Every structure is written in structure tokens, then in C-alpha cells.
Amino acid sequence: MLSAKLKIHPEDPDREVADIPSLRVQAHAANLMVLKDGTLACVWFGGSMEGRSDISVFMSKLDPVNREWSSPVQLSNDQERSEQNPLLFPAPDGSLWLLHTAQFSGNQDTAIVRRRISRDDGATWGEADVLKDLPIGAFVRQPIHVHTDGSWLLPVWDCRVMPGQKWDGSYDESAVMRSTDQGASWQRILVPDSVGCVHMSIVSASDGGLLGFFRSRWADHIYKTRSDDGGLSWTSPVQTVLPNNNSSIQALRLADGRLAMIFNDSSAADATERRQSLYDELEDDEHSESKDAPKTQQNTERRAFWGAPRAPMTLAISEDDGLTWPWRRNLEVGDGWCMSNDSARSLNREYSYPTLRQAADGSLHVAYTVFRRHIRHARVMPDWILA
């Protein structure tokens, strides 16, 4: 591990890096957010292994003076559910929201989405509640997008299962939850033809519309959708030129108008092995199928692809709203072996689940999983990608 203090990369003088402290053997699924006072905060989940009930949400902040990450604070502690995929949302009223999922074992179809609210930028938090108007099996990963009309857009996906089967992601379908009353109620808007497209990352289009970019369960490409009515309807997702390995991505509209993307520059075409599911190392339990989870009677031969390499970790720039991505540069390289989630024995070698924010000085801050053991933070200027 590197130091928790942000320092010059030993092989790259134009990059600063730090490893955020971890209190558990496994750390994964980081999300960065710039808080209202300019402080950079990071949330992630940690425990023994994803899906187990000791998986909880943690948060750390980067001290702006000594540029060091604080000791993590645990923000959730459900003894029965695995609490995953946290995200922060600085609401327009000055409050800070924490959203995260909570599921039984490896069954994402049993998930609920929980919320906590802080009135002091995360120093203290209110009691957790369940986010309204979401079905059981709904999952989150990306932050809420506030549109120019004031509406809040929360991308979600429904973890669907065939009757009698365990969840493996093959039937997941995306939607956008839209609120016009600051999150008091939500309208669910389906993204058509989105089976297999998840982790929707919403950004503003250059012409005032909205764009959404997706992870693909098929591990083929990043997909893209568009809305021209403020998120009330979306086009069917289409492939972009960027590959995807059935792992998370995040897009960001930069202050200079360009689009940035953080992702793994790999796909199933690079795989030499294949897993049955994300949770095939977990023991079965009585919650293998929730009675209230979304079901589908659809049958298909197409199955989610697990095991494509989760490396390299790549930053890309587009000047045409994601039609082309001519500039790409790797933050990390490696074999990205992810046939196991076992952090205790250091079996996993993935660089994955990246998050991307831009600070007031124009610098890009990214964070991502390193071997499912800790979260790495890196700081570069946007033009670093062009070098």
C-alpha cells in the first residue's frame, strides 16, 4: 500500500496518489464527492467478502491542508444484510445524503436502498430509512444528477430473476427515478430495451439534453442512451466504441465542456476464464429468492459474463459527447484477474469500480479498487490523459 497522504507517483511526476486507509480485509466500490465546502469525501464498502453480512459502508475525507485521508468512519452496521454501493449526494438545500444498497447474501434481487442524511457535511448522521418508491431488488451505484429544471434524476437498475433461479445479472434492467420535490417522492421511468445495461452514469449533453452511459452485463461495450425531455423518456441504449468487461464505469462533464470517462479498457474478448456468477464463492442461504423481488418470465440463452479482466484502469476524453474517445491513458495495468473475490488470501488482482470528480482548480480526482484490498486515490489534470 501507498501512504494515506497524497504524494507524487514514484514513476509519474504529473500524478499524485494515495491509498485510503481500510479497516477491513476487503474494500470495494468507492464513490468520490466534492462536498459544499470543497472537501473531497470518499465512501466505499468493506468487510470480509462482498455479499457477506459483515459488509458495511465506510467514509473518509481528504484533509485540504495536510492532504491526507482521515481514518475511516463506519456509516452502516446491518447484522443480516450486505450493505453495498454507497454514494454521496450534496443536496441543493445544503444537506448531504448517503444512499447504499442492502441485500441478503449474494442475492441482489433482495436489495433495498437505504438513506441517511447529514446536516454538517458528514460529521454526524440521522437515522437510516428506506428510500421511497423503489421496488425490492432495485440497486444504485451512480450519484443523483440535478437537471437544469431542478428535478433530481437517480439512475437505478432492477435485479431480476427467473422463478426458481438465483440472481446472476442476466435479466437486470435500468430505470431512472425522477423527483420534483427534493426526494420526497419518485417517479420511475424505464429505459427501454435496457436488459443487461446497468450502472447508468448521467451527464449533461452539450446541447442541453442528457446522456447516460452504461456498464454491460454482456461484457462487450459501454452503452449510451439519450433524453431530450429532461429525463422523462430515454432512447434505447446503443453501443459506444469503448469496451466494457461487466464492471463499473463513471462519466463526467468537465468544466471545459469535454467528457471524461473512467473504465476498464477490456471486455469478454480478453477473457481466458469465465465465472458462474459474482457470488459463486458464497454459501447458499434461505434468501436465495425474495418473494417480493422483480421476476421475469422471459427466457434467453444470453447470460451475464463474469470473469473478464478488470484491468487496465483507464481514463478517456471525448470532445463530441462520447461518439469518439481518441485520448486514453492507463492509470494502472495488470492482468486484472477476478475469478475470485477472496481478499483474505490476496487472490484477487483487479483494478475496478472507478469514480471520477473534478475539483474547483480543474484537477481530476479518481478512486478505484486495488485487488479488493483497498481504495486508491489519484489526482491528475485533464490534459494528463492527452500525453
Buried (B, 14 or more C-beta within 10 A) or exposed (E): EBEBBBBEBEEBEEBBBBBBBBBBBBBBBBBBBBBEEEBBBBBBBBBBBBBBBBBBBBBBBBBEEEBBBBEBBEBBEBEEBBBBBBBBBBBEEEBBBBBBBBBBBBBBBBBBBBBBBBEEBBEEBEEBEEBEEBBBBBBBBBBBBBBEEEBBBBBBBBBBBBEEEBBBBBBBBBBBBBBBEEBEEBBBBEBBBBBBBBBBBBBBBBEEBBBBBBBBBBBBBBBBBBBBEBBEBBBEBEBBBBBBBBBBBBBBBBEEEBBBBBBBBBBBEBBEEEBEBBBBBBEEEEBBBBEEBBBBEEEEEEBBBBBBBBBBBBBBBBBEBBEEBEBBBBBBEBEBBBBBBBBEEEBBBBBBBBBBBBBEEEBBBBBBBBBBBBBBBBBBBBEBBEE
